[in-house]
Amino acid sequence: MRSPKLSRNLGEAGGEPDPPGRLSWREMDAAMPARQDLQDGDAAAPAELVPLNPRVRRLWWVRGAVVVLQLTVLAAVIDWVGDPPTPRGLVPLGVALLGAAVVAVSVRLRYARWRYAVREADLWIRSGLLWVTISVIPLSRLQFVDTRQGPLERYFRLSSLVVHTAALGTSGKLPGLDVEEAERLRERLARVEFDVAGI
């Protein structure tokens, strides 16, 4: 039996919704499933999510520091050449402090968002900073899997796993994996690909 609150919103004839604004946000939240169920249920997320290697945070800090350094140098040049209304050196200092704070917060949030799981029939990936993206890549659609390493990744003993699907230009990427873990996942996905394709 429908609750009176839901009946007001859905309408009694034909299930057509009434104009919005009938229910408050609190009432709508009470009518929805629990948020924990939405995050951890079978339709939303696997039971066990694997985080990236913690060393990837150092890699992101270094990359962020390089960008902040470039912006600080640019601000210092503009500050030196121009005639700023503020005391000289204040703008570059502000850019450096603000950039460092942004990098610190973004690395923390980015690492907390990144999770993945290799399930029986698909690869589940969650990523994002302000906007969270969840990708579910069917193993039956995989074309090939490879690992990639840049100079900084090699220094931190990390590797990225890249999966390419049958759809043109579509791929998924798992950064910040330990080298051995990335190779193990690559071989596992390659084997599963053939198993699924042979069904």
Secondary structure, 3 states (H helix, E strand, C coil): CCCHHHHHHHCCCCCCCCCCCCCCHHHHHHHCCCHHHHHHCCCCCCCCCECCCCCHHHHHHHHHHHHHHHHHHHHHHHHHHCCCCCCCCHHHHHHHHHHHHHHHHHHHHHHHHCEEEECCCEEEEEEECCCEEEEEEEHHHEEEEEEECCHHHHHCCEEEEEEEECCCCCEEEEEEEEHHHHHHHHHHHHHHHHHHHCC
